[in-house]
Amino acid sequence: MKVLYTGSFDPITVGHMDIINRISRNFDEIVVTVFNNIEKKYWFDIEERCEMVRQATSHLNNVKVDFTEGLVVDYCEKNNIKLIVRGLRAVSDYEYELAISSINKHLNKDLETIFLVASSEYSFLSSSMVKDVAEHGGVFEDLVPEYVGQEIHKKLRRK
């Protein structure tokens, strides 16, 4: 079965990778799709984010990386995907993700969403926190895949 795992991945973290690694063991094909929300301001452009995800998932043969700016339901319909996997860190994630999955279900009754609870060691982790720590000179390298850490250092040198 093919599943979709979505996010903005600005940048991808070890928490995201934990979810991807876990679902890769249970599904035939994982499409990791970098979504571009025009209302968000990103550190990395969509091509950079896709490349970071490609590098981070290169060890997984059943992962494909893609991107889109449209609705998740439209992407799923075009790519024959019936199942979305979302990670949950806290109750606040659940409330947000429940609303998203409900609107997706309203728009496409055949589309299902399953939630995977974050491993406890990553339950605090978000891309925003990584950027905040990095901008303030903190140690962030253990929070992201190695390639991503290198890209963050490059970004900080350019600022």
Backbone as JSON Lines, residues from 0, in Angstrom:
{"i":0,"aa":"M","n":[0.84,-1.19,0.0],"ca":[0.0,0.0,0.0],"c":[0.88,1.25,0.0]}
{"i":1,"aa":"K","n":[0.44,2.24,-0.74],"ca":[1.15,3.52,-0.84],"c":[0.51,4.5,0.15]}
{"i":2,"aa":"V","n":[1.37,5.22,0.9],"ca":[0.88,6.21,1.87],"c":[1.59,7.55,1.65]}
{"i":3,"aa":"L","n":[0.94,8.58,2.13],"ca":[1.49,9.93,2.04],"c":[1.89,10.41,3.42]}
{"i":4,"aa":"Y","n":[3.08,10.97,3.52],"ca":[3.53,11.65,4.73],"c":[3.89,13.06,4.3]}
{"i":5,"aa":"T","n":[3.2,14.05,4.85],"ca":[3.34,15.42,4.39],"c":[3.95,16.33,5.45]}
{"i":6,"aa":"G","n":[4.48,17.42,5.0],"ca":[4.97,18.45,5.9],"c":[5.64,19.54,5.1]}
{"i":7,"aa":"S","n":[6.01,20.6,5.8],"ca":[6.78,21.65,5.13],"c":[8.27,21.36,5.24]}
{"i":8,"aa":"F","n":[8.67,20.61,6.26],"ca":[10.05,20.14,6.42],"c":[11.06,21.29,6.26]}
{"i":9,"aa":"D","n":[10.88,22.32,7.07],"ca":[11.74,23.51,7.0],"c":[12.48,23.72,8.32]}
{"i":10,"aa":"P","n":[13.43,22.85,8.62],"ca":[13.95,21.68,7.91],"c":[13.37,20.38,8.45]}
{"i":11,"aa":"I","n":[13.69,19.28,7.75],"ca":[13.34,17.96,8.25],"c":[14.16,17.69,9.51]}
{"i":12,"aa":"T","n":[13.54,17.07,10.5],"ca":[14.2,16.81,11.78],"c":[14.34,15.31,12.0]}
{"i":13,"aa":"V","n":[15.05,14.94,13.07],"ca":[15.15,13.52,13.42],"c":[13.79,13.0,13.89]}
{"i":14,"aa":"G","n":[12.92,13.86,14.35],"ca":[11.56,13.45,14.69],"c":[10.78,13.05,13.45]}
{"i":15,"aa":"H","n":[10.88,13.85,12.39],"ca":[10.26,13.48,11.12],"c":[10.84,12.15,10.64]}
{"i":16,"aa":"M","n":[12.16,12.02,10.74],"ca":[12.82,10.8,10.28],"c":[12.38,9.59,11.08]}
{"i":17,"aa":"D","n":[12.13,9.76,12.35],"ca":[11.63,8.65,13.17],"c":[10.3,8.14,12.6]}
{"i":18,"aa":"I","n":[9.41,9.07,12.28],"ca":[8.11,8.7,11.71],"c":[8.32,8.01,10.35]}
{"i":19,"aa":"I","n":[9.13,8.59,9.49],"ca":[9.37,8.03,8.16],"c":[9.97,6.63,8.27]}
{"i":20,"aa":"N","n":[10.96,6.46,9.13],"ca":[11.58,5.14,9.29],"c":[10.56,4.12,9.79]}
{"i":21,"aa":"R","n":[9.73,4.52,10.71],"ca":[8.73,3.6,11.27],"c":[7.68,3.21,10.23]}
{"i":22,"aa":"I","n":[7.2,4.18,9.44],"ca":[6.19,3.81,8.45],"c":[6.8,3.06,7.27]}
{"i":23,"aa":"S","n":[8.08,3.29,7.0],"ca":[8.72,2.58,5.88],"c":[8.79,1.07,6.13]}
{"i":24,"aa":"R","n":[8.75,0.67,7.39],"ca":[8.77,-0.75,7.72],"c":[7.39,-1.4,7.57]}
{"i":25,"aa":"N","n":[6.36,-0.59,7.44],"ca":[5.0,-1.12,7.45],"c":[4.2,-0.9,6.17]}
{"i":26,"aa":"F","n":[4.75,-0.12,5.24],"ca":[4.04,0.15,4.0],"c":[4.97,-0.05,2.81]}
{"i":27,"aa":"D","n":[4.37,-0.39,1.67],"ca":[5.16,-0.67,0.47],"c":[5.85,0.56,-0.09]}
{"i":28,"aa":"E","n":[5.11,1.67,-0.14],"ca":[5.64,2.9,-0.72],"c":[5.21,4.1,0.12]}
{"i":29,"aa":"I","n":[6.18,4.92,0.47],"ca":[5.91,6.14,1.22],"c":[6.24,7.31,0.31]}
{"i":30,"aa":"V","n":[5.26,8.17,0.1],"ca":[5.49,9.39,-0.66],"c":[5.6,10.51,0.36]}
{"i":31,"aa":"V","n":[6.82,11.02,0.53],"ca":[7.05,12.14,1.43],"c":[6.92,13.39,0.58]}
{"i":32,"aa":"T","n":[5.88,14.15,0.86],"ca":[5.58,15.31,0.03],"c":[5.81,16.59,0.81]}
{"i":33,"aa":"V","n":[6.67,17.42,0.26],"ca":[6.96,18.73,0.83],"c":[5.89,19.68,0.31]}
{"i":34,"aa":"F","n":[5.11,20.2,1.24],"ca":[4.06,21.13,0.87],"c":[4.55,22.56,1.05]}
{"i":35,"aa":"N","n":[4.18,23.39,0.12],"ca":[4.55,24.8,0.15],"c":[3.3,25.61,0.45]}
{"i":36,"aa":"N","n":[3.24,26.14,1.65],"ca":[2.12,26.98,2.07],"c":[2.51,28.43,1.79]}
{"i":37,"aa":"I","n":[1.8,29.08,0.88],"ca":[2.17,30.44,0.47],"c":[2.08,31.44,1.62]}
{"i":38,"aa":"E","n":[1.39,31.08,2.69],"ca":[1.27,31.99,3.84],"c":[2.43,31.87,4.82]}
{"i":39,"aa":"K","n":[3.28,30.85,4.64],"ca":[4.41,30.66,5.54],"c":[5.66,31.29,4.96]}
{"i":40,"aa":"K","n":[6.54,31.75,5.82],"ca":[7.85,32.23,5.4],"c":[8.86,31.14,5.75]}
{"i":41,"aa":"Y","n":[9.53,30.64,4.73],"ca":[10.45,29.52,4.91],"c":[11.9,29.98,4.94]}
{"i":42,"aa":"W","n":[12.7,29.25,5.69],"ca":[14.15,29.43,5.66],"c":[14.71,28.91,4.35]}
{"i":43,"aa":"F","n":[14.22,27.74,3.95],"ca":[14.71,27.06,2.75],"c":[13.62,27.04,1.69]}
{"i":44,"aa":"D","n":[14.02,27.21,0.42],"ca":[13.02,27.15,-0.63],"c":[12.61,25.69,-0.86]}
{"i":45,"aa":"I","n":[11.62,25.48,-1.68],"ca":[11.06,24.14,-1.83],"c":[12.07,23.15,-2.4]}
{"i":46,"aa":"E","n":[12.91,23.6,-3.32],"ca":[13.93,22.7,-3.89],"c":[14.93,22.29,-2.82]}
{"i":47,"aa":"E","n":[15.34,23.23,-1.97],"ca":[16.27,22.91,-0.89],"c":[15.65,21.93,0.1]}
{"i":48,"aa":"R","n":[14.39,22.17,0.45],"ca":[13.71,21.28,1.39],"c":[13.56,19.88,0.81]}
{"i":49,"aa":"C","n":[13.2,19.79,-0.47],"ca":[13.09,18.48,-1.11],"c":[14.43,17.76,-1.11]}
{"i":50,"aa":"E","n":[15.49,18.47,-1.41],"ca":[16.82,17.85,-1.42],"c":[17.22,17.37,-0.03]}
{"i":51,"aa":"M","n":[16.9,18.15,0.99],"ca":[17.22,17.71,2.36],"c":[16.45,16.44,2.7]}
{"i":52,"aa":"V","n":[15.19,16.37,2.29],"ca":[14.39,15.16,2.55],"c":[14.95,13.99,1.74]}
{"i":53,"aa":"R","n":[15.33,14.23,0.49],"ca":[15.92,13.16,-0.34],"c":[17.19,12.62,0.31]}
{"i":54,"aa":"Q","n":[18.05,13.52,0.75],"ca":[19.3,13.09,1.39],"c":[19.01,12.3,2.67]}
{"i":55,"aa":"A","n":[18.08,12.79,3.46],"ca":[17.76,12.16,4.74],"c":[17.13,10.79,4.57]}
{"i":56,"aa":"T","n":[16.41,10.58,3.47],"ca":[15.7,9.31,3.26],"c":[16.39,8.41,2.24]}
{"i":57,"aa":"S","n":[17.58,8.77,1.82],"ca":[18.26,8.02,0.75],"c":[18.52,6.56,1.12]}
{"i":58,"aa":"H","n":[18.54,6.23,2.38],"ca":[18.77,4.85,2.81],"c":[17.5,3.99,2.73]}
{"i":59,"aa":"L","n":[16.38,4.59,2.41],"ca":[15.11,3.88,2.37],"c":[14.66,3.69,0.92]}
{"i":60,"aa":"N","n":[14.61,2.45,0.47],"ca":[14.28,2.15,-0.93],"c":[12.82,2.4,-1.29]}
{"i":61,"aa":"N","n":[11.96,2.45,-0.3],"ca":[10.52,2.58,-0.6],"c":[9.99,3.99,-0.35]}
{"i":62,"aa":"V","n":[10.9,4.97,-0.31],"ca":[10.49,6.36,-0.1],"c":[10.72,7.17,-1.37]}
{"i":63,"aa":"K","n":[9.69,7.89,-1.76],"ca":[9.76,8.81,-2.9],"c":[9.5,10.21,-2.34]}
{"i":64,"aa":"V","n":[10.24,11.19,-2.81],"ca":[10.07,12.58,-2.35],"c":[9.47,13.4,-3.47]}
{"i":65,"aa":"D","n":[8.48,14.2,-3.12],"ca":[7.8,15.03,-4.11],"c":[7.41,16.35,-3.43]}
{"i":66,"aa":"F","n":[6.81,17.25,-4.18],"ca":[6.36,18.52,-3.62],"c":[5.08,18.97,-4.32]}
{"i":67,"aa":"T","n":[4.36,19.86,-3.65],"ca":[3.17,20.45,-4.24],"c":[2.78,21.69,-3.44]}
{"i":68,"aa":"E","n":[1.98,22.53,-4.04],"ca":[1.45,23.72,-3.37],"c":[-0.06,23.63,-3.2]}
{"i":69,"aa":"G","n":[-0.65,22.59,-3.75],"ca":[-2.1,22.49,-3.74],"c":[-2.64,21.8,-2.5]}
{"i":70,"aa":"L","n":[-3.89,21.4,-2.6],"ca":[-4.55,20.69,-1.5],"c":[-4.04,19.25,-1.4]}
{"i":71,"aa":"V","n":[-3.95,18.76,-0.19],"ca":[-3.53,17.38,0.04],"c":[-4.48,16.42,-0.68]}
{"i":72,"aa":"V","n":[-5.77,16.68,-0.6],"ca":[-6.74,15.77,-1.24],"c":[-6.53,15.72,-2.75]}
{"i":73,"aa":"D","n":[-6.22,16.83,-3.37],"ca":[-5.96,16.84,-4.81],"c":[-4.7,16.05,-5.14]}
{"i":74,"aa":"Y","n":[-3.66,16.24,-4.32],"ca":[-2.41,15.5,-4.53],"c":[-2.68,14.0,-4.42]}
{"i":75,"aa":"C","n":[-3.41,13.6,-3.4],"ca":[-3.71,12.18,-3.19],"c":[-4.52,11.61,-4.35]}
{"i":76,"aa":"E","n":[-5.5,12.36,-4.82],"ca":[-6.32,11.9,-5.93],"c":[-5.49,11.71,-7.19]}
{"i":77,"aa":"K","n":[-4.63,12.68,-7.5],"ca":[-3.78,12.61,-8.7],"c":[-2.78,11.45,-8.62]}
{"i":78,"aa":"N","n":[-2.38,11.08,-7.4],"ca":[-1.33,10.08,-7.23],"c":[-1.85,8.76,-6.67]}
{"i":79,"aa":"N","n":[-3.17,8.57,-6.71],"ca":[-3.8,7.33,-6.27],"c":[-3.36,6.92,-4.85]}
{"i":80,"aa":"I","n":[-3.45,7.87,-3.94],"ca":[-3.11,7.63,-2.53],"c":[-4.39,7.72,-1.73]}
{"i":81,"aa":"K","n":[-4.61,6.72,-0.89],"ca":[-5.84,6.64,-0.09],"c":[-5.57,6.78,1.4]}
{"i":82,"aa":"L","n":[-4.28,6.88,1.81],"ca":[-3.94,6.91,3.22],"c":[-2.86,7.94,3.49]}
{"i":83,"aa":"I","n":[-3.13,8.8,4.46],"ca":[-2.17,9.81,4.92],"c":[-1.71,9.43,6.32]}
{"i":84,"aa":"V","n":[-0.42,9.53,6.56],"ca":[0.13,9.3,7.9],"c":[0.58,10.64,8.45]}
{"i":85,"aa":"R","n":[0.18,10.94,9.69],"ca":[0.59,12.17,10.36],"c":[1.14,11.83,11.73]}
{"i":86,"aa":"G","n":[2.17,12.55,12.13],"ca":[2.75,12.36,13.45],"c":[2.13,13.29,14.46]}
{"i":87,"aa":"L","n":[2.01,12.8,15.68],"ca":[1.46,13.6,16.79],"c":[2.49,13.68,17.91]}
{"i":88,"aa":"R","n":[2.75,14.91,18.37],"ca":[3.66,15.1,19.5],"c":[2.91,15.38,20.79]}
{"i":89,"aa":"A","n":[1.81,16.11,20.69],"ca":[1.1,16.57,21.89],"c":[-0.38,16.72,21.57]}
{"i":90,"aa":"V","n":[-1.15,17.01,22.59],"ca":[-2.6,17.2,22.43],"c":[-2.88,18.31,21.43]}
{"i":91,"aa":"S","n":[-2.09,19.36,21.45],"ca":[-2.32,20.46,20.51],"c":[-2.15,19.99,19.06]}
{"i":92,"aa":"D","n":[-1.21,19.09,18.8],"ca":[-1.08,18.51,17.46],"c":[-2.34,17.75,17.09]}
{"i":93,"aa":"Y","n":[-2.87,16.99,18.04],"ca":[-4.06,16.19,17.77],"c":[-5.22,17.08,17.34]}
{"i":94,"aa":"E","n":[-5.45,18.15,18.05],"ca":[-6.57,19.04,17.72],"c":[-6.42,19.61,16.31]}
{"i":95,"aa":"Y","n":[-5.21,20.05,15.97],"ca":[-4.95,20.59,14.64],"c":[-5.11,19.51,13.58]}
{"i":96,"aa":"E","n":[-4.47,18.36,13.81],"ca":[-4.5,17.28,12.83],"c":[-5.9,16.69,12.66]}
{"i":97,"aa":"L","n":[-6.68,16.65,13.72],"ca":[-8.06,16.17,13.62],"c":[-8.87,17.07,12.69]}
{"i":98,"aa":"A","n":[-8.7,18.38,12.84],"ca":[-9.4,19.31,11.96],"c":[-8.99,19.12,10.51]}
{"i":99,"aa":"I","n":[-7.69,18.98,10.27],"ca":[-7.19,18.78,8.9],"c":[-7.73,17.47,8.32]}
{"i":100,"aa":"S","n":[-7.64,16.39,9.11],"ca":[-8.12,15.11,8.58],"c":[-9.63,15.14,8.33]}
{"i":101,"aa":"S","n":[-10.35,15.89,9.14],"ca":[-11.81,15.99,8.95],"c":[-12.15,16.73,7.66]}
{"i":102,"aa":"I","n":[-11.46,17.82,7.38],"ca":[-11.74,18.53,6.13],"c":[-11.31,17.69,4.93]}
{"i":103,"aa":"N","n":[-10.18,16.97,5.07],"ca":[-9.76,16.09,3.98],"c":[-10.81,15.02,3.71]}
{"i":104,"aa":"K","n":[-11.35,14.45,4.77],"ca":[-12.39,13.41,4.65],"c":[-13.66,13.99,4.04]}
{"i":105,"aa":"H","n":[-13.97,15.23,4.4],"ca":[-15.13,15.91,3.82],"c":[-14.95,16.09,2.31]}
{"i":106,"aa":"L","n":[-13.74,16.44,1.9],"ca":[-13.45,16.68,0.49],"c":[-13.29,15.39,-0.32]}
{"i":107,"aa":"N","n":[-12.87,14.32,0.37],"ca":[-12.67,13.04,-0.31],"c":[-12.98,11.92,0.68]}
{"i":108,"aa":"K","n":[-14.18,11.35,0.56],"ca":[-14.65,10.35,1.54],"c":[-13.8,9.09,1.55]}
{"i":109,"aa":"D","n":[-13.02,8.83,0.5],"ca":[-12.19,7.63,0.43],"c":[-10.8,7.83,1.06]}
{"i":110,"aa":"L","n":[-10.48,9.04,1.45],"ca":[-9.17,9.34,1.99],"c":[-9.17,9.14,3.51]}
{"i":111,"aa":"E","n":[-8.24,8.35,4.0],"ca":[-8.12,8.08,5.44],"c":[-6.83,8.69,5.97]}
{"i":112,"aa":"T","n":[-6.84,9.04,7.24],"ca":[-5.65,9.54,7.92],"c":[-5.41,8.68,9.15]}
{"i":113,"aa":"I","n":[-4.16,8.26,9.32],"ca":[-3.79,7.57,10.56],"c":[-2.74,8.42,11.26]}
{"i":114,"aa":"F","n":[-2.77,8.36,12.59],"ca":[-1.85,9.15,13.4],"c":[-0.85,8.22,14.07]}
{"i":115,"aa":"L","n":[0.41,8.62,14.02],"ca":[1.48,7.9,14.68],"c":[2.02,8.81,15.78]}
{"i":116,"aa":"V","n":[2.03,8.31,16.98],"ca":[2.52,9.11,18.11],"c":[4.03,9.18,18.04]}
{"i":117,"aa":"A","n":[4.56,10.38,18.23],"ca":[6.0,10.58,18.21],"c":[6.67,9.77,19.3]}
{"i":118,"aa":"S","n":[7.83,9.25,19.01],"ca":[8.62,8.59,20.04],"c":[8.93,9.62,21.12]}
{"i":119,"aa":"S","n":[8.96,9.18,22.36],"ca":[9.07,10.12,23.49],"c":[10.3,11.02,23.38]}
{"i":120,"aa":"E","n":[11.39,10.52,22.84],"ca":[12.6,11.35,22.76],"c":[12.48,12.47,21.73]}
{"i":121,"aa":"Y","n":[11.42,12.45,20.91],"ca":[11.22,13.5,19.91],"c":[9.94,14.29,20.13]}
{"i":122,"aa":"S","n":[9.24,14.06,21.21],"ca":[7.93,14.67,21.41],"c":[7.99,16.2,21.56]}
{"i":123,"aa":"F","n":[9.15,16.74,21.83],"ca":[9.31,18.19,21.99],"c":[9.77,18.87,20.7]}
{"i":124,"aa":"L","n":[10.15,18.1,19.72],"ca":[10.92,18.61,18.58],"c":[10.04,19.14,17.45]}
{"i":125,"aa":"S","n":[10.42,20.31,16.95],"ca":[9.77,20.88,15.76],"c":[10.81,21.59,14.92]}
{"i":126,"aa":"S","n":[10.5,21.79,13.67],"ca":[11.41,22.54,12.79],"c":[11.62,23.95,13.3]}
{"i":127,"aa":"S","n":[10.58,24.56,13.82],"ca":[10.69,25.93,14.37],"c":[11.68,25.98,15.52]}
{"i":128,"aa":"M","n":[11.63,24.97,16.38],"ca":[12.57,24.94,17.51],"c":[14.01,24.79,17.03]}
{"i":129,"aa":"V","n":[14.2,23.95,16.03],"ca":[15.55,23.75,15.47],"c":[16.09,25.08,14.96]}
{"i":130,"aa":"K","n":[15.27,25.81,14.2],"ca":[15.71,27.09,13.65],"c":[16.01,28.1,14.76]}
{"i":131,"aa":"D","n":[15.17,28.11,15.78],"ca":[15.37,29.03,16.91],"c":[16.68,28.73,17.63]}
{"i":132,"aa":"V","n":[16.92,27.45,17.91],"ca":[18.17,27.06,18.57],"c":[19.36,27.44,17.7]}
{"i":133,"aa":"A","n":[19.28,27.14,16.41],"ca":[20.38,27.43,15.49],"c":[20.66,28.93,15.4]}
{"i":134,"aa":"E","n":[19.61,29.73,15.28],"ca":[19.77,31.19,15.18],"c":[20.42,31.79,16.42]}
{"i":135,"aa":"H","n":[20.22,31.16,17.56],"ca":[20.76,31.68,18.81],"c":[22.04,30.99,19.24]}
{"i":136,"aa":"G","n":[22.67,30.27,18.33],"ca":[23.98,29.69,18.59],"c":[23.98,28.43,19.43]}
{"i":137,"aa":"G","n":[22.82,27.82,19.61],"ca":[22.74,26.59,20.39],"c":[23.13,25.37,19.57]}
{"i":138,"aa":"V","n":[23.28,24.27,20.26],"ca":[23.64,23.01,19.62],"c":[22.37,22.36,19.07]}
{"i":139,"aa":"F","n":[22.32,22.22,17.77],"ca":[21.13,21.67,17.1],"c":[21.45,20.45,16.26]}
{"i":140,"aa":"E","n":[22.72,20.14,16.1],"ca":[23.12,19.1,15.16],"c":[22.51,17.73,15.44]}
{"i":141,"aa":"D","n":[22.22,17.44,16.71],"ca":[21.61,16.14,17.03],"c":[20.1,16.13,16.79]}
{"i":142,"aa":"L","n":[19.55,17.25,16.37],"ca":[18.1,17.36,16.14],"c":[17.72,17.18,14.68]}
{"i":143,"aa":"V","n":[18.72,17.12,13.8],"ca":[18.48,17.01,12.37],"c":[19.44,15.99,11.77]}
{"i":144,"aa":"P","n":[19.09,15.42,10.6],"ca":[20.04,14.56,9.91],"c":[21.32,15.34,9.56]}
{"i":145,"aa":"E","n":[22.42,14.63,9.42],"ca":[23.73,15.27,9.21],"c":[23.74,16.26,8.05]}
{"i":146,"aa":"Y","n":[23.24,15.86,6.89],"ca":[23.22,16.73,5.73],"c":[22.45,18.02,6.02]}
{"i":147,"aa":"V","n":[21.34,17.89,6.73],"ca":[20.5,19.04,7.07],"c":[21.26,19.99,7.98]}
{"i":148,"aa":"G","n":[22.0,19.45,8.93],"ca":[22.83,20.29,9.8],"c":[23.83,21.11,9.0]}
{"i":149,"aa":"Q","n":[24.43,20.49,8.0],"ca":[25.38,21.21,7.14],"c":[24.68,22.34,6.38]}
{"i":150,"aa":"E","n":[23.46,22.07,5.9],"ca":[22.71,23.09,5.17],"c":[22.29,24.23,6.1]}
{"i":151,"aa":"I","n":[21.97,23.93,7.33],"ca":[21.63,24.98,8.29],"c":[22.85,25.85,8.56]}
{"i":152,"aa":"H","n":[24.01,25.23,8.72],"ca":[25.24,26.03,8.93],"c":[25.51,26.94,7.74]}
{"i":153,"aa":"K","n":[25.31,26.44,6.52],"ca":[25.49,27.27,5.33],"c":[24.52,28.45,5.35]}
{"i":154,"aa":"K","n":[23.28,28.18,5.69],"ca":[22.24,29.22,5.74],"c":[22.62,30.29,6.77]}
{"i":155,"aa":"L","n":[23.1,29.88,7.92],"ca":[23.46,30.83,8.98],"c":[24.65,31.69,8.55]}
{"i":156,"aa":"R","n":[25.59,31.12,7.82],"ca":[26.75,31.9,7.36],"c":[26.34,32.97,6.36]}
{"i":157,"aa":"R","n":[25.26,32.73,5.6],"ca":[24.78,33.68,4.59],"c":[23.97,34.81,5.21]}
{"i":158,"aa":"K","n":[23.48,34.62,6.43],"ca":[22.62,35.65,7.06],"c":[23.44,36.81,7.54]}
